[in-house]
Amino acid sequence: AVGSCRRRRLAPLNEDNGRFLLLAALIAAYLSAGATVFSALESPSEAAAQLRWNRTLHNFSRIFNISLPELRAFLRSYEAAMAAGIRVDALRPRWDFPGAFYFVGTVVSTIGFGMTTPATVAGKVFLIVYGLFGCAGTILFFNLFLERIISLLAFIMKACYERQLRRSGLLPPNFRKGPAVSGVGSLVGWKPSVYHVMLILGIFAIALSCCASAMYTAVEGWNYVDSLYYCFVTFSTIGFGDLVSNQNAVYQHQGLYRFGNFMFILMGVCCIYSLFNVISIVIKQILNWVLKKFECRCCPKCHKSSTRLSRRNAITPGARLRRHNVARDAEGQYDSDTEGRRLSGEMISMRELTASSKVSLAILQKQLSETANGYPRNVCINTRQNGFSAGVGALAIMNNRLAETSDSR
């Protein structure tokens, strides 16, 4: 039964594939639930608006003696004008330098409001090439921002943690002045909690959104809920385009407002990007917890065997290191009595227990040596792994700098 479980773990559906499939199923369920809720909330309003529009259209056609086909042709021309950026009220130019700069900013940040789009073939072709490198560079900028904001939070949280330890008497007052201490490495092996980082980033994102919403409410004339909605849609790079800031022709203190709008969008996108990555790490931990709960439940025989062995008041075969066949061959052949007892699941031989202790002692000595020399805890022992074994992008940054992620790998 144990062998069959081991073969199941070596099957193509390993932990990474299981996590991927579980996340795909959860996302599908999440999308279905969201579609159900939004359909229930918005469908009646859409039907009522369509009914009101049809009534208005027929009344306008009857009162002004205009046929419905002619009226619909005029409305199609108006829709085409709106798509080209033409409005009844005076608006700011879309393709002057400030307007074009606003457009390329929404392109490379993947916000994509859609209120401005290139109309020429040359502009569309240039956008493809421009967006390819611009989006890649902006994602790199977001990752570097994430790395630095996590390092800053780790420095601040570590300083607070050291102060707490000094107040409790667990650290001497001159702990930082030791020869082995340098900069942020004052506590070897200490890493900030992913939940504390998520809380701090969440508070900062909420405060930033509230301040930006107050500015948009005062300048654009929106209500506060619409301003909060615009902040989330923009900062999360969803960018529906139903509300777009800085589109009027003239503002009071226009230069100051444009600068504030740019800074709020830049800081908001960076902060929400970092928060999304921290939340994704928490989701990954939840998936790992779910996979551990379902581990070996697909194999009832293995589960019953492990339950039977756990009731014995003896050293079980699970205590020995099955992967170290070299140590097993070095000890030689066991006698028949010892081998029979070992295979029966009741106990292991003293030779095997001694070999396991030697291996554990060697690993412990290696860890103590690495800690004394300042090496991180998660240094990979297998040097044959390639450069992508630790992950790339935002997940690798979070795994290297947060406690729960590095311990769970």
C-alpha angles and dihedrals in degrees: 000000000000090000092050090051090050091051089050090054090051091051121110089261095076127157095281093048091045091051090049094050092045091050091048090052092048092048091050090050090045091051092048092050092047092049090051094050096045092045091053092047102041106028096076091048091050092050092048092049091049090051092050091048093051090050092049092048094052093045091051091049092050097044097047095033095238121147117241095238091055091046092049091049089053091049091051089055089050092051090051089051091051091050088053091053099257116141135178092237120061111269133182117269111272100210105039114112097272090046093047091047089053089050096051089046090058090046100053092041089051091234092125103181091184096217089114122040132163112260100189126077091235090053092051093049092047090049091058093054094038094050093048095063096027096056092045092051092046092051088052089051090051091051092050090048089051091051093051097043090051090048091050092049090046091052093050094044091047091052090051090047092051091049090051091051092049092051090051091049096243094117129047117242093247096048094126092053095067119118093241093052122089128166115308093356093083092117110044112218095008116133131174120257116257089222093055090049091049091051093050093047091047093052091047092049092050092048092048092049092049092051092046091047090053089053094048092047092053097042106030097036095234122143117255096254091053089049092052089047091051091049094053094044091049100040092048089051092238090125106183092176097220088116118032125174128221096029102123120099096237133022132181107257088005098178093050091047093051091051092048091047091051094048094047092050093046095047093041095052092047093047096046090046090055091046092050091053092050090049089049089056090052090049089051090053090051090052090050090051091051091049091051090051090054094042114130093354088114088065109059094178091056091046092051091047093052090048092051093049094047090061093061116096092224143084107285128209089253088074095065126081104251094181096061100081092156092066090046093054091047092060092057129218120336122228120258096256094050093043091050093051092046094051093046090065096240103106144337130238123266090240092059092045090051092049091050090050091052091052091047091048091052092050090048092051090050091052092048091050092050091048092050092050093048099251117148120259096241099056106146113245094200105077093187094076117110128238094269096057093095093049132252135247126010096342091057090050091051093045092053097047108033127071106222095047096052093046093050097054 
